[in-house]
Amino acid sequence: MKDTIEKDKRRTNSLTNQLKYKESWNISYKYSSILMKNINNENIYEICFSIYHQYLNELKFKNLNMKKSYTQIWETMINTLIKGNEVRGPIHILHQTNQQRIHK
């Protein structure tokens, strides 16, 4: 009987983790879609940083893990923006990655 209870706990934890992971990717997609809608805006550089902080705040608010691949792609985009003049390329890559992840 004890083994069954432990097994059920592990299943529940696993399901909860899967749902949180999926929700995190959906949130990432939501914010990358906002960036794509504004990609031709003359203030896109500033918009990227603003959207990035909104994204992180929503993850924190919903108690989602901040050290996963869905946050790493955003960090990569931000670092690329800081290092270079190209803005649109990193946004396209971010959005494309999000699209691939939510359609799995």
C-alpha positions in Angstrom: 0.0 0.0 0.0 2.8 2.4 0.9 4.4 1.8 -2.5 1.2 2.7 -4.3 1.0 6.0 -2.3 4.6 6.9 -3.2 4.0 6.0 -6.8 0.9 8.2 -6.9 2.9 11.1 -5.4 5.6 10.7 -8.0 3.0 10.7 -10.8 1.3 13.8 -9.4 4.6 15.6 -9.1 5.6 14.6 -12.6 2.3 15.8 -14.0 2.6 19.1 -12.1 6.1 19.6 -13.4 5.0 18.9 -17.0 2.1 21.3 -16.8 4.3 24.0 -15.4 6.9 23.5 -18.1 4.2 23.7 -20.8 2.7 26.8 -19.2 6.2 28.4 -19.1 6.6 27.8 -22.8 3.2 29.2 -23.5 4.1 32.4 -21.6 7.3 32.7 -23.5 5.4 32.4 -26.8 2.9 35.0 -25.7 5.7 37.6 -25.1 7.7 36.7 -28.2 4.5 37.2 -30.2 4.3 40.7 -28.8 7.8 41.3 -29.9 7.0 40.0 -33.4 4.1 42.4 -33.7 6.4 45.3 -32.8 9.4 44.2 -34.8 9.3 47.1 -37.2 8.7 49.7 -34.4 11.5 52.3 -34.2 11.8 51.7 -30.5 12.1 47.9 -30.7 15.4 47.8 -28.8 13.7 49.4 -25.7 10.6 47.3 -26.2 12.7 44.1 -26.1 14.0 44.9 -22.6 10.5 46.0 -21.4 8.9 42.8 -22.7 11.7 40.7 -21.2 11.1 42.1 -17.8 7.4 41.6 -18.1 8.0 38.0 -19.1 10.2 37.4 -16.1 7.7 39.0 -13.7 4.9 36.8 -15.0 7.1 33.7 -14.4 7.9 34.9 -10.9 4.3 35.7 -10.2 3.2 32.2 -11.2 6.0 30.5 -9.3 7.6 28.9 -12.4 11.2 27.8 -12.5 13.5 30.6 -13.7 16.4 28.4 -14.7 15.1 26.4 -17.7 15.6 26.5 -21.4 12.6 28.8 -21.9 14.4 31.6 -19.9 17.8 30.8 -21.5 16.6 31.6 -25.0 15.4 35.0 -23.7 18.8 35.6 -22.0 20.5 34.7 -25.3 18.4 37.2 -27.2 19.0 40.0 -24.7 22.8 39.3 -24.7 22.8 39.3 -28.5 21.0 42.7 -28.5 23.5 44.1 -26.0 26.6 42.9 -28.0 25.4 43.9 -31.5 23.3 46.2 -33.7 21.1 43.5 -35.0 17.6 43.4 -33.3 15.3 41.5 -35.7 17.3 38.3 -36.1 17.4 37.4 -32.4 13.7 38.2 -32.1 12.9 35.9 -35.0 15.0 33.1 -33.5 13.3 33.5 -30.1 9.9 33.4 -31.6 10.7 30.4 -33.9 12.0 28.5 -30.9 8.8 29.2 -29.0 6.6 28.1 -31.9 8.5 24.8 -32.1 8.2 24.2 -28.4 4.5 24.9 -28.0 3.6 22.7 -31.1 5.3 19.6 -29.8 
